[in-house]
Amino acid sequence: MKWIKKIFKKNKRDLNAPHESDNSEVLDDQSFDSISSNSTVVNEPITKTAAPLKNKTDALVFDSKRRIFVIKKRLQTVALYDPVAHLIRIKYHDGTEQRIPCATTLSERSLPLAGYWHQPEHCDVGVYCSVQGAFFLNHNKASKQQIIKSRIFDTDRTMMPVVGDWQGDGIQSIGLYDTETATFLIKSQVSEDKNDVVFSFGSNLHASIPLTGDWNGDGKDSVGLYLPESGVFFLHNALEECLSADMNFHFGPPNSGMLPLVGDWDGDGLDSIGLYSPEQGLFYLHNKNEGADKIDHTFHFGPAQPGLKPLIGDWNGMKKTSIGVFDPVSATCYLTNALSGGHADLVLSFNGASPSSIPFVVSYLI
């Protein structure tokens, strides 16, 4: 699209110079590199349990006899998709593990995902197989397992899956981003019908990473893009084609090798962005979706090791997103409840997992 092409050309022309716009400032290499923080290798056992819920409730659900509503707190934890064993392993905070078998026909390039496909109190898991162009979604309701296998997107392209609560009703659904045509294909609900929301966003001339989040606090998720070549975020508040993104700004240097993150770091109900540098073991998090000469949270967590994968989630149910890292060598997750360096608050290990296993975050009620 013209707006992203125009902005990218300007960024490329002035790559090493400050960028001026109405709502953004560049965080150049120096501003990121000059921030100091004590780095601590995260290899400690669990140091404390999850903090209790102090204010908001998470969910009201019927008790086992469906007579009264009971208050449940929602926590997030880590699951592992093992493409070799064709297995999804969900590790809960108490150390117990749930294993869900996957279709043996999935390719090793398949990607795991999780969401509230049918009810806001039941988080399910699934796998997107790009080779088959299909989602394999597990529906675990009332202890019954149902596999929904359907080619719900009529395309043979290799795409990137996304998940979001598109309608703001607590039910999540799926989508795809086609990098070849810079197009989002969104399903309003998980079903086999083809009534998709399809719209162009961005440009197919440059590699982009799709993002989802509630950027304006209206309770509905929408989409965004991160362009690694220019270090620019493009965020939009509606699932529709636009002449320009609602928010676009530089955050971090171009071609940095950093990975984009999305979370509600301050618990204000709005999702905002961040970056993780595997080379430095550094997290850079910002509470506002705008360029900044000041980063709200910058800290080391874990060693500077390229193989580590960042994790984001609300590990203690306090309505704030925190972070963690996954070490594929030991198949171990190190999670912290604070946006700072130091020891892990929770350590989850997946013994016997294959080196190609992929971590992802799931929710559950306690």
Secondary structure, DSSP 4 states (H G I P E B T S, - for coil): -HHHHHHHHHHHHTTTS----SS-----HHHHHT-------------SPPPPP-S---EEEE-TTSSSEEEE-EEEEEEEEETTTTEEEEE-TTS-EEEEE--TT--TT-EEEEEEEEETTEEEEEEEETTTTEEEEEEEETTEEEEEEE--S---S--EEEEE-TTSSS--EEEEEETTTTEEEE-SSSSS----EEEE-S-TTS--EEEEE-SSSSS--EEEEEETTTTEEEE-SSSS--SS-SEEEE-S-TT---EEEEE-TTSSS--EEEEEETTTTEEEE-SSSS--SS-SEEEE-S---TT-EEEEE-SSSSS--EEEEEETTTTEEEEESSSS-SS-SEEEE-TT--TT-EEEEEEEE-
